[in-house]
Amino acid sequence: MVHRAQGYVAGWMIAEVESSELAKQLIAETVRKQGIQPDQLTLHADNGAPMKGKPLSNLLVEIGITQSHNRPHTSDDSPFSEAQFKTMKYQPDYPDRFESINATHLGARRFFDCYNLEHYHSGLNPLTPASVHYGDEPFVQDQRQLVMNGCLCCPSRTV
């Protein structure tokens, strides 16, 4: 899972195995989709072999992404990821077990689409992660103010 500090999940992958090659694929695809420029991003990850392997490390150097890792045996070094997993696992429809990798993929897609686009996060001045990620918060705040003023069709008029 790849996300920025405001909680937007920018990329994710479901696979039957973990590997540095798959981590490289996920990061490369996410960087391309998001238009990340060299020296614009720090990737903070756990100390697992996929995140410390040569394929991913070489890619990060090549595309100018700074690499950062958790301290050993310190799970709270990744609070955004840990919070994301907790949010996902406490959903009422989160299954005890997925029937197949396809079912897992569909469940993840539903969750991340809902989380990014519909979930109003209390830590984001209840905005969705997507509205913060894409810089739409001024527009959303203006629209909220119009509603509070009682008039959406004529912004200069207050009730």
C-alpha positions in Angstrom: 0.0 0.0 0.0 1.3 3.4 -0.9 -0.2 6.6 0.6 0.8 10.1 1.4 0.6 11.6 4.9 -2.9 12.8 4.4 -4.2 9.3 4.1 -4.9 9.0 0.4 -4.0 5.5 -0.8 -2.2 6.2 -4.0 -1.3 2.6 -4.9 -1.9 -0.9 -3.7 -1.3 -4.4 -4.8 -2.7 -7.9 -3.9 -0.3 -10.7 -4.6 0.1 -14.3 -3.5 3.8 -13.8 -2.4 5.9 -10.8 -1.2 8.9 -9.9 -3.2 11.2 -6.9 -3.8 10.4 -7.2 -7.6 6.6 -6.8 -6.8 7.3 -3.9 -4.5 9.4 -2.3 -7.3 6.5 -2.8 -9.7 4.0 -1.2 -7.2 6.2 1.8 -6.5 7.1 2.3 -10.2 3.5 2.2 -11.3 2.3 4.5 -8.4 5.1 7.0 -9.1 4.2 7.1 -12.8 0.4 7.5 -12.1 0.9 10.2 -9.5 3.5 12.2 -11.5 6.1 12.0 -8.7 9.2 14.0 -9.6 12.8 13.2 -8.4 13.5 14.3 -4.8 9.8 14.9 -4.2 9.1 11.8 -2.1 10.4 9.9 0.9 9.2 6.3 1.0 8.9 5.1 4.6 8.6 1.3 4.9 9.0 -1.6 7.3 12.2 -3.7 7.4 10.8 -6.6 5.4 12.9 -8.2 2.7 10.7 -6.8 -0.2 11.2 -3.3 1.0 14.9 -3.6 1.5 15.7 -5.8 -1.6 18.0 -4.6 -4.4 15.3 -4.3 -7.1 13.3 -1.8 -5.1 16.4 0.0 -3.7 17.9 0.4 -7.2 14.6 1.8 -8.5 14.4 4.3 -5.7 17.9 5.6 -6.4 17.2 5.7 -10.1 14.0 7.8 -9.8 15.2 10.0 -6.9 13.1 8.8 -4.0 14.6 8.9 -0.5 14.2 5.7 1.4 13.4 5.5 5.1 12.8 2.4 7.3 11.2 1.6 10.7 13.4 1.0 13.6 13.7 -2.7 14.2 10.7 -4.3 16.1 8.9 -0.9 16.3 5.5 -1.2 14.5 4.4 2.3 15.6 7.0 3.9 13.3 4.4 3.6 10.5 1.3 5.1 12.1 -0.4 5.9 8.8 -0.1 2.3 7.6 -1.1 0.9 11.0 -4.2 3.2 11.2 -5.1 2.3 7.6 -5.0 -1.5 8.4 -7.1 -1.0 11.5 -9.7 1.0 9.6 -9.9 -1.7 7.0 -10.1 -4.6 9.4 -12.8 -3.0 11.5 -15.2 -2.4 8.6 -18.5 -4.3 9.3 -18.2 -6.2 6.0 -14.5 -7.2 6.3 -14.4 -11.0 6.1 -12.6 -13.4 8.4 -11.2 -15.0 5.3 -11.3 -14.2 1.6 -12.5 -16.9 -0.8 -9.8 -16.3 -3.5 -7.3 -13.8 -4.6 -9.9 -12.3 -7.0 -12.3 -11.8 -4.0 -9.4 -10.2 -2.1 -8.7 -7.9 -5.0 -12.4 -6.9 -5.3 -12.7 -6.3 -1.6 -9.6 -4.1 -1.5 -10.8 -2.1 -4.5 -14.1 -1.4 -2.9 -12.5 -0.4 0.4 -9.8 1.9 -1.1 -12.3 3.5 -3.5 -14.7 4.2 -0.7 -11.9 5.3 1.7 -10.3 7.7 -0.8 -13.4 9.2 -2.3 -16.2 8.9 0.3 -14.7 8.6 3.8 -14.7 12.0 5.6 -11.7 11.8 7.9 -11.9 13.6 11.2 -8.2 14.4 11.1 -8.7 16.1 7.7 -11.2 18.7 8.8 -13.8 16.3 7.7 -12.6 16.0 4.1 -12.0 13.0 2.0 -8.4 11.9 1.5 -8.9 12.4 -2.3 -10.0 16.1 -1.8 -6.9 16.8 0.3 -4.6 14.8 -2.0 -5.7 16.6 -5.2 -5.9 20.1 -3.5 -9.6 20.5 -3.6 -10.0 21.5 0.0 -10.5 25.3 -0.7 -13.3 24.5 -3.1 -15.0 22.1 -0.6 -14.6 24.6 2.2 -16.1 27.3 0.1 -19.1 25.1 -0.8 -19.6 24.3 2.9 -19.6 28.0 3.7 -22.3 28.6 1.1 -24.4 25.9 2.6 -23.9 27.4 6.1 -24.9 30.8 4.6 -28.1 29.2 3.3 -27.7 29.9 -0.4 -25.9 27.8 -3.1 -27.2 29.6 -6.1 -26.1 33.2 -5.2 -22.9 33.2 -3.1 -23.1 37.0 -2.4 -26.4 36.6 -0.6 -26.5 35.4 3.0 -29.5 34.4 4.9 
